[in-house]
Amino acid sequence: MSLRSISLHAPRIAELISTGAELLNGRSVNRHARTLGERLGPLGIRIVRDTTVPDDLEQLTDALNGALDRVDLVFVTGGLGPTEDDLTRDAVAGVLGRRVIMSEDALRHVRERYQKYGRAMGPAGERQAQIVEGAEPLPNRIGAAPGERIEAGGKTLFLLPGPPAELETLLEDHVLPWLRNTLRGVAEGIPDQTYIVCGLGESDIVNRFEQDGFPPPGIAVAYCASAGRVEIRLSPGEPRAPSASGATAPSDIRWEAIRARIRELLGENLVAEERIDMQEVIGRQLQEVGRTLATAESCTGGMLGERITSVSGSSAWYRGGLIAYADTMKIEWLGVSKKDVEREGAVSETVAQQMARGVRERFGADYGIGITGIAGPAGGTPQKPVGRVYIACADAGRAIVKSFDFPGNRTLIRERSCAAAMDMLRRFMMKREERTTDGRG
């Protein structure tokens, strides 16, 4: 069955093979499946298997043979570089019974790239211009080695570079345009529906859904929990018993009604109806109402500010932040009461609230966030154990503060603190703008 013959009711599927010892020994984190899944999902193509193998010709060959037996679309990442352990081309050529040849166009590109950076190119550099016989080279505008698209017996293979930036560039420049064009005229796949939830655990969401009989027939639901949030993915499943509306197939699914029900079931815990980070959510909220934010961090050590500034254009709504780690900095720079620190401790509701108010005033922002806590592994007491964090949000008229006891190691506690702070701000802004609209703000 070729890619062009895949029907609507048999979802298009693909496999990913990632190569490189560094992906298995902990030196590098493999995010290729996430990247591909995000890009291919809207086309109705799903990655159903992700196999990671070392730089070993036999293991790579076995992975290729298995993938080609199961699916018609295979992605292979890594192993296209200049070193002897870059074996992807050799393995693919061996499986397909083809040769590895030199691409003159790719060789010219590699030479120009070496010249641009004042480097001498030897045999190792030239190796990056080799391709599998019959492959279409995919020019790499930010790297040396090209990607490759190979057609063989109704199967399609994409060989892509391992570095994430190069992988994403080739996806956008070549792979996705080709897939869109190839799938044109074929019944389009139904993209997954994604929802981001904060304030409810995975089991809480499942309980709400099950009590309501959600999802309806013909819908598959998957959950992915991470620090401070749960991602819900709804996708067309196998046809099941008819629903009350008579819907039995994915094409009959009433997506708008499903979205409406999700909103009812999750309420204000529903953050977004797309795959998006919380810092982007609060950024949009702040821009919509023309407000600004400043942050004061203790136990998170600047992690919240880093996440906020990862959003392009955040300077329009983020005034800045202070890492007030020492008590003296909280007192001198944020105006926290020395007496309150001595009486209640730096990790307290009072100090968190004063941090939020102080940073808002110092930076001239509409909103302020204050975070103070014990991230561990040391520093906890029976009264204030490791994981105890106080988070406050303040505007010109009021402040709220909450106490959390986060589980996990130091990194998880800090991550959960940042997620909770942004969710608190999201809800705080919603209430504030509601009051303003009602004429009470």
ZAMI-274651 format. One record per residue (C-alpha): residue number from 1; residue in one letter; x, y, z. Coordinates in steps of 0.5 Angstrom, whole numbers, padded with zeros to 4 digits, always signed. Example, Ala and Ser with C-alpha at 12.3 -4.5 7.8 and 13.67 -1.06 7.14 Angstrom:
! residues 2
SITE  num  residuo     c1     c2     c3
SITE    1        A  +0025  -0009  +0016
SITE    2        S  +0027  -0002  +0014
END
This chain:
! residues 441
SITE  num  residuo     c1     c2     c3
SITE    1        M  +0000  +0000  +0000
SITE    2        S  +0003  +0007  -0002
SITE    3        L  +0003  +0013  +0002
SITE    4        R  -0002  +0016  -0003
SITE    5        S  -0007  +0010  -0002
SITE    6        I  -0008  +0011  +0005
SITE    7        S  -0015  +0012  +0007
SITE    8        L  -0019  +0017  +0012
SITE    9        H  -0021  +0011  +0016
SITE   10        A  -0014  +0008  +0017
SITE   11        P  -0010  +0014  +0020
SITE   12        R  -0003  +0015  +0016
SITE   13        I  +0002  +0012  +0020
SITE   14        A  +0010  +0013  +0020
SITE   15        E  +0016  +0011  +0024
SITE   16        L  +0022  +0014  +0027
SITE   17        I  +0029  +0012  +0027
SITE   18        S  +0034  +0016  +0031
SITE   19        T  +0041  +0014  +0031
SITE   20        G  +0047  +0016  +0035
SITE   21        A  +0051  +0013  +0041
SITE   22        E  +0050  +0020  +0045
SITE   23        L  +0042  +0019  +0045
SITE   24        L  +0043  +0013  +0049
SITE   25        N  +0049  +0015  +0054
SITE   26        G  +0046  +0021  +0056
SITE   27        R  +0050  +0026  +0053
SITE   28        S  +0044  +0029  +0049
SITE   29        V  +0037  +0029  +0050
SITE   30        N  +0033  +0026  +0044
SITE   31        R  +0027  +0031  +0042
SITE   32        H  +0026  +0029  +0035
SITE   33        A  +0020  +0025  +0036
SITE   34        R  +0017  +0031  +0039
SITE   35        T  +0019  +0035  +0033
SITE   36        L  +0016  +0030  +0028
SITE   37        G  +0010  +0029  +0032
SITE   38        E  +0008  +0037  +0032
SITE   39        R  +0009  +0038  +0025
SITE   40        L  +0006  +0032  +0022
SITE   41        G  +0000  +0031  +0027
SITE   42        P  -0004  +0037  +0023
SITE   43        L  -0003  +0033  +0016
SITE   44        G  -0006  +0027  +0020
SITE   45        I  +0000  +0023  +0020
SITE   46        R  +0002  +0020  +0026
SITE   47        I  +0009  +0017  +0029
SITE   48        V  +0007  +0010  +0032
SITE   49        R  +0014  +0008  +0034
SITE   50        D  +0021  +0011  +0035
SITE   51        T  +0027  +0007  +0035
SITE   52        T  +0034  +0009  +0038
SITE   53        V  +0040  +0005  +0036
SITE   54        P  +0047  +0007  +0037
SITE   55        D  +0052  +0008  +0031
SITE   56        D  +0052  +0001  +0029
SITE   57        L  +0051  -0002  +0022
SITE   58        E  +0048  -0008  +0024
SITE   59        Q  +0043  -0005  +0029
SITE   60        L  +0041  +0000  +0024
SITE   61        T  +0040  -0005  +0019
SITE   62        D  +0035  -0009  +0023
SITE   63        A  +0031  -0002  +0025
SITE   64        L  +0030  +0000  +0018
SITE   65        N  +0028  -0007  +0016
SITE   66        G  +0023  -0008  +0021
SITE   67        A  +0020  -0001  +0020
SITE   68        L  +0020  -0002  +0012
SITE   69        D  +0016  -0008  +0014
SITE   70        R  +0011  -0004  +0018
SITE   71        V  +0010  +0002  +0015
SITE   72        D  +0010  +0006  +0008
SITE   73        L  +0013  +0012  +0011
SITE   74        V  +0020  +0012  +0015
SITE   75        F  +0024  +0018  +0018
SITE   76        V  +0031  +0017  +0020
SITE   77        T  +0035  +0022  +0024
SITE   78        G  +0043  +0023  +0025
SITE   79        G  +0048  +0019  +0022
SITE   80        L  +0049  +0024  +0016
SITE   81        G  +0056  +0027  +0018
SITE   82        P  +0063  +0026  +0016
SITE   83        T  +0066  +0021  +0021
SITE   84        E  +0066  +0014  +0020
SITE   85        D  +0061  +0012  +0025
SITE   86        D  +0056  +0016  +0021
SITE   87        L  +0053  +0010  +0018
SITE   88        T  +0046  +0012  +0016
SITE   89        R  +0047  +0012  +0008
SITE   90        D  +0051  +0006  +0008
SITE   91        A  +0045  +0002  +0012
SITE   92        V  +0040  +0005  +0008
SITE   93        A  +0044  +0003  +0001
SITE   94        G  +0045  -0004  +0004
SITE   95        V  +0037  -0005  +0006
SITE   96        L  +0035  -0002  -0001
SITE   97        G  +0040  -0006  -0005
SITE   98        R  +0043  +0001  -0008
SITE   99        R  +0050  +0004  -0008
SITE  100        V  +0052  +0010  -0004
SITE  101        I  +0054  +0016  -0009
SITE  102        M  +0057  +0023  -0009
SITE  103        S  +0052  +0028  -0011
SITE  104        E  +0055  +0034  -0015
SITE  105        D  +0050  +0039  -0012
SITE  106        A  +0051  +0037  -0005
SITE  107        L  +0059  +0037  -0006
SITE  108        R  +0059  +0044  -0009
SITE  109        H  +0054  +0047  -0003
SITE  110        V  +0059  +0043  +0002
SITE  111        R  +0065  +0047  -0001
SITE  112        E  +0062  +0053  -0001
SITE  113        R  +0060  +0053  +0006
SITE  114        Y  +0067  +0051  +0008
SITE  115        Q  +0070  +0057  +0004
SITE  116        K  +0065  +0061  +0008
SITE  117        Y  +0068  +0060  +0014
SITE  118        G  +0075  +0059  +0012
SITE  119        R  +0076  +0052  +0013
SITE  120        A  +0080  +0047  +0009
SITE  121        M  +0075  +0041  +0006
SITE  122        G  +0078  +0034  +0006
SITE  123        P  +0076  +0027  +0005
SITE  124        A  +0071  +0027  +0011
SITE  125        G  +0068  +0034  +0009
SITE  126        E  +0067  +0031  +0002
SITE  127        R  +0063  +0025  +0005
SITE  128        Q  +0058  +0029  +0008
SITE  129        A  +0056  +0030  +0000
SITE  130        Q  +0055  +0023  -0001
SITE  131        I  +0047  +0020  -0002
SITE  132        V  +0044  +0014  -0003
SITE  133        E  +0043  +0012  -0011
SITE  134        G  +0037  +0015  -0013
SITE  135        A  +0035  +0019  -0007
SITE  136        E  +0033  +0027  -0008
SITE  137        P  +0038  +0031  -0004
SITE  138        L  +0034  +0036  +0000
SITE  139        P  +0039  +0042  +0001
SITE  140        N  +0041  +0044  +0008
SITE  141        R  +0041  +0052  +0008
SITE  142        I  +0044  +0052  +0015
SITE  143        G  +0048  +0046  +0015
SITE  144        A  +0053  +0042  +0011
SITE  145        A  +0050  +0035  +0010
SITE  146        P  +0044  +0035  +0006
SITE  147        G  +0037  +0031  +0007
SITE  148        E  +0035  +0026  +0003
SITE  149        R  +0028  +0023  +0000
SITE  150        I  +0028  +0016  -0002
SITE  151        E  +0022  +0012  -0006
SITE  152        A  +0023  +0005  -0006
SITE  153        G  +0017  +0000  -0007
SITE  154        G  +0012  +0004  -0005
SITE  155        K  +0015  +0006  +0001
SITE  156        T  +0018  +0013  +0002
SITE  157        L  +0024  +0015  +0007
SITE  158        F  +0027  +0021  +0009
SITE  159        L  +0034  +0022  +0012
SITE  160        L  +0035  +0028  +0016
SITE  161        P  +0041  +0031  +0020
SITE  162        G  +0041  +0030  +0027
SITE  163        P  +0042  +0037  +0030
SITE  164        P  +0035  +0039  +0032
SITE  165        A  +0036  +0046  +0028
SITE  166        E  +0038  +0043  +0022
SITE  167        L  +0032  +0038  +0023
SITE  168        E  +0027  +0043  +0024
SITE  169        T  +0030  +0047  +0018
SITE  170        L  +0029  +0041  +0013
SITE  171        L  +0022  +0039  +0015
SITE  172        E  +0020  +0046  +0014
SITE  173        D  +0024  +0047  +0007
SITE  174        H  +0023  +0040  +0004
SITE  175        V  +0019  +0035  +0008
SITE  176        L  +0013  +0038  +0010
SITE  177        P  +0012  +0042  +0003
SITE  178        W  +0013  +0035  +0000
SITE  179        L  +0008  +0031  +0004
SITE  180        R  +0002  +0037  +0003
SITE  181        N  +0003  +0036  -0004
SITE  182        T  +0003  +0029  -0004
SITE  183        L  -0003  +0028  +0000
SITE  184        R  -0007  +0034  -0004
SITE  185        G  -0013  +0031  -0007
SITE  186        V  -0013  +0025  -0002
SITE  187        A  -0018  +0025  +0004
SITE  188        E  -0015  +0029  +0009
SITE  189        G  -0013  +0027  +0016
SITE  190        I  -0017  +0029  +0021
SITE  191        P  -0012  +0033  +0026
SITE  192        D  -0011  +0032  +0033
SITE  193        Q  -0015  +0036  +0038
SITE  194        T  -0010  +0039  +0044
SITE  195        Y  -0012  +0042  +0050
SITE  196        I  -0008  +0044  +0056
SITE  197        V  -0010  +0044  +0063
SITE  198        C  -0007  +0047  +0070
SITE  199        G  -0010  +0046  +0077
SITE  200        L  -0012  +0039  +0076
SITE  201        G  -0009  +0033  +0076
SITE  202        E  -0009  +0027  +0071
SITE  203        S  -0013  +0023  +0075
SITE  204        D  -0018  +0029  +0077
SITE  205        I  -0019  +0030  +0069
SITE  206        V  -0020  +0022  +0068
SITE  207        N  -0025  +0022  +0073
SITE  208        R  -0029  +0028  +0071
SITE  209        F  -0029  +0025  +0064
SITE  210        E  -0031  +0018  +0066
SITE  211        Q  -0037  +0021  +0070
SITE  212        D  -0039  +0025  +0064
SITE  213        G  -0039  +0019  +0059
SITE  214        F  -0033  +0023  +0055
SITE  215        P  -0031  +0022  +0050
SITE  216        P  -0036  +0020  +0045
SITE  217        P  -0036  +0014  +0041
SITE  218        G  -0030  +0015  +0035
SITE  219        I  -0026  +0019  +0039
SITE  220        A  -0019  +0017  +0043
SITE  221        V  -0016  +0021  +0049
SITE  222        A  -0009  +0021  +0051
SITE  223        Y  -0006  +0024  +0057
SITE  224        C  +0001  +0027  +0058
SITE  225        A  +0002  +0030  +0065
SITE  226        S  +0009  +0034  +0066
SITE  227        A  +0011  +0039  +0072
SITE  228        G  +0004  +0043  +0073
SITE  229        R  +0000  +0042  +0067
SITE  230        V  -0003  +0036  +0063
SITE  231        E  -0004  +0036  +0056
SITE  232        I  -0010  +0032  +0053
SITE  233        R  -0010  +0030  +0046
SITE  234        L  -0017  +0028  +0042
SITE  235        S  -0016  +0024  +0036
SITE  236        P  -0020  +0020  +0031
SITE  237        G  -0021  +0013  +0034
SITE  238        E  -0023  +0006  +0031
SITE  239        P  -0031  +0006  +0029
SITE  240        R  -0035  +0004  +0035
SITE  241        A  -0042  +0003  +0037
SITE  242        P  -0046  +0009  +0034
SITE  243        S  -0047  +0015  +0039
SITE  244        A  -0054  +0018  +0041
SITE  245        S  -0053  +0022  +0035
SITE  246        G  -0051  +0017  +0030
SITE  247        A  -0044  +0018  +0029
SITE  248        T  -0040  +0012  +0028
SITE  249        A  -0034  +0014  +0024
SITE  250        P  -0029  +0020  +0025
SITE  251        S  -0031  +0024  +0019
SITE  252        D  -0038  +0024  +0023
SITE  253        I  -0035  +0027  +0029
SITE  254        R  -0038  +0034  +0032
SITE  255        W  -0031  +0037  +0034
SITE  256        E  -0035  +0044  +0036
SITE  257        A  -0039  +0040  +0040
SITE  258        I  -0033  +0036  +0043
SITE  259        R  -0030  +0043  +0045
SITE  260        A  -0036  +0046  +0048
SITE  261        R  -0036  +0040  +0053
SITE  262        I  -0029  +0040  +0054
SITE  263        R  -0030  +0047  +0056
SITE  264        E  -0036  +0046  +0061
SITE  265        L  -0032  +0040  +0064
SITE  266        L  -0026  +0043  +0066
SITE  267        G  -0028  +0050  +0067
SITE  268        E  -0022  +0055  +0068
SITE  269        N  -0017  +0050  +0069
SITE  270        L  -0017  +0050  +0061
SITE  271        V  -0011  +0054  +0059
SITE  272        A  -0011  +0053  +0052
SITE  273        E  -0014  +0049  +0046
SITE  274        E  -0008  +0048  +0043
SITE  275        R  -0001  +0046  +0044
SITE  276        I  +0002  +0052  +0048
SITE  277        D  +0007  +0054  +0053
SITE  278        M  +0004  +0058  +0059
SITE  279        Q  +0009  +0063  +0058
SITE  280        E  +0006  +0064  +0051
SITE  281        V  -0001  +0064  +0054
SITE  282        I  +0000  +0070  +0060
SITE  283        G  +0004  +0074  +0054
SITE  284        R  -0003  +0074  +0050
SITE  285        Q  -0007  +0076  +0056
SITE  286        L  -0002  +0081  +0058
SITE  287        Q  -0002  +0084  +0051
SITE  288        E  -0010  +0084  +0050
SITE  289        V  -0011  +0088  +0056
SITE  290        G  -0005  +0092  +0055
SITE  291        R  -0002  +0090  +0062
SITE  292        T  +0006  +0089  +0064
SITE  293        L  +0009  +0084  +0069
SITE  294        A  +0015  +0084  +0074
SITE  295        T  +0017  +0078  +0078
SITE  296        A  +0021  +0077  +0084
SITE  297        E  +0024  +0070  +0085
SITE  298        S  +0028  +0067  +0091
SITE  299        C  +0028  +0059  +0090
SITE  300        T  +0027  +0059  +0083
SITE  301        G  +0033  +0063  +0082
SITE  302        G  +0031  +0066  +0075
SITE  303        M  +0027  +0060  +0072
SITE  304        L  +0021  +0064  +0071
SITE  305        G  +0024  +0070  +0068
SITE  306        E  +0028  +0065  +0063
SITE  307        R  +0021  +0062  +0061
SITE  308        I  +0018  +0069  +0060
SITE  309        T  +0024  +0071  +0056
SITE  310        S  +0024  +0065  +0052
SITE  311        V  +0017  +0068  +0048
SITE  312        S  +0019  +0073  +0042
SITE  313        G  +0017  +0080  +0044
SITE  314        S  +0016  +0079  +0051
SITE  315        S  +0019  +0085  +0052
SITE  316        A  +0013  +0089  +0050
SITE  317        W  +0009  +0086  +0057
SITE  318        Y  +0015  +0084  +0061
SITE  319        R  +0019  +0089  +0065
SITE  320        G  +0024  +0085  +0068
SITE  321        G  +0025  +0081  +0075
SITE  322        L  +0030  +0080  +0081
SITE  323        I  +0033  +0074  +0084
SITE  324        A  +0033  +0076  +0091
SITE  325        Y  +0036  +0070  +0094
SITE  326        A  +0039  +0073  +0100
SITE  327        D  +0034  +0075  +0105
SITE  328        T  +0038  +0082  +0105
SITE  329        M  +0036  +0083  +0098
SITE  330        K  +0029  +0082  +0099
SITE  331        I  +0029  +0087  +0105
SITE  332        E  +0034  +0092  +0101
SITE  333        W  +0031  +0091  +0094
SITE  334        L  +0024  +0089  +0095
SITE  335        G  +0022  +0093  +0101
SITE  336        V  +0020  +0086  +0105
SITE  337        S  +0020  +0088  +0112
SITE  338        K  +0026  +0086  +0116
SITE  339        K  +0021  +0084  +0122
SITE  340        D  +0017  +0080  +0118
SITE  341        V  +0023  +0076  +0116
SITE  342        E  +0025  +0075  +0123
SITE  343        R  +0019  +0073  +0126
SITE  344        E  +0016  +0069  +0120
SITE  345        G  +0022  +0067  +0116
SITE  346        A  +0024  +0068  +0109
SITE  347        V  +0019  +0063  +0107
SITE  348        S  +0012  +0065  +0109
SITE  349        E  +0006  +0068  +0106
SITE  350        T  +0008  +0075  +0108
SITE  351        V  +0014  +0075  +0105
SITE  352        A  +0012  +0072  +0098
SITE  353        Q  +0006  +0078  +0098
SITE  354        Q  +0011  +0083  +0100
SITE  355        M  +0016  +0081  +0094
SITE  356        A  +0010  +0081  +0089
SITE  357        R  +0008  +0088  +0091
SITE  358        G  +0015  +0091  +0092
SITE  359        V  +0017  +0088  +0085
SITE  360        R  +0011  +0091  +0082
SITE  361        E  +0012  +0098  +0085
SITE  362        R  +0020  +0098  +0083
SITE  363        F  +0019  +0096  +0076
SITE  364        G  +0013  +0100  +0075
SITE  365        A  +0009  +0094  +0072
SITE  366        D  +0001  +0093  +0073
SITE  367        Y  +0002  +0086  +0076
SITE  368        G  +0008  +0083  +0080
SITE  369        I  +0009  +0075  +0082
SITE  370        G  +0013  +0073  +0088
SITE  371        I  +0016  +0066  +0089
SITE  372        T  +0019  +0064  +0096
SITE  373        G  +0020  +0057  +0098
SITE  374        I  +0025  +0051  +0100
SITE  375        A  +0027  +0047  +0094
SITE  376        G  +0031  +0042  +0098
SITE  377        P  +0034  +0037  +0098
SITE  378        A  +0037  +0041  +0105
SITE  379        G  +0033  +0047  +0109
SITE  380        G  +0027  +0043  +0110
SITE  381        T  +0024  +0043  +0117
SITE  382        P  +0018  +0040  +0120
SITE  383        Q  +0014  +0046  +0120
SITE  384        K  +0016  +0048  +0113
SITE  385        P  +0019  +0042  +0109
SITE  386        V  +0022  +0041  +0103
SITE  387        G  +0017  +0043  +0097
SITE  388        R  +0014  +0048  +0101
SITE  389        V  +0013  +0054  +0097
SITE  390        Y  +0009  +0061  +0097
SITE  391        I  +0007  +0064  +0091
SITE  392        A  +0004  +0071  +0091
SITE  393        C  +0001  +0075  +0085
SITE  394        A  -0001  +0083  +0086
SITE  395        D  -0004  +0089  +0082
SITE  396        A  -0005  +0096  +0085
SITE  397        G  -0011  +0094  +0089
SITE  398        R  -0010  +0087  +0092
SITE  399        A  -0005  +0081  +0093
SITE  400        I  -0007  +0074  +0093
SITE  401        V  -0002  +0069  +0096
SITE  402        K  -0002  +0061  +0096
SITE  403        S  +0002  +0056  +0100
SITE  404        F  +0004  +0049  +0096
SITE  405        D  +0007  +0043  +0098
SITE  406        F  +0011  +0040  +0091
SITE  407        P  +0013  +0033  +0091
SITE  408        G  +0020  +0032  +0087
SITE  409        N  +0027  +0033  +0087
SITE  410        R  +0030  +0040  +0087
SITE  411        T  +0029  +0041  +0079
SITE  412        L  +0022  +0039  +0079
SITE  413        I  +0020  +0043  +0085
SITE  414        R  +0023  +0049  +0082
SITE  415        E  +0019  +0047  +0075
SITE  416        R  +0013  +0046  +0079
SITE  417        S  +0013  +0053  +0082
SITE  418        C  +0014  +0057  +0076
SITE  419        A  +0008  +0053  +0073
SITE  420        A  +0004  +0055  +0079
SITE  421        A  +0006  +0062  +0079
SITE  422        M  +0004  +0063  +0072
SITE  423        D  -0003  +0059  +0073
SITE  424        M  -0004  +0064  +0079
SITE  425        L  -0003  +0070  +0075
SITE  426        R  -0007  +0067  +0069
SITE  427        R  -0013  +0066  +0074
SITE  428        F  -0011  +0073  +0078
SITE  429        M  -0012  +0077  +0071
SITE  430        M  -0018  +0074  +0069
SITE  431        K  -0021  +0076  +0076
SITE  432        R  -0018  +0083  +0075
SITE  433        E  -0021  +0084  +0068
SITE  434        E  -0028  +0081  +0070
SITE  435        R  -0028  +0086  +0076
SITE  436        T  -0025  +0092  +0071
SITE  437        T  -0031  +0090  +0066
SITE  438        D  -0036  +0090  +0071
SITE  439        G  -0034  +0097  +0073
SITE  440        R  -0031  +0095  +0080
SITE  441        G  -0024  +0095  +0078
END
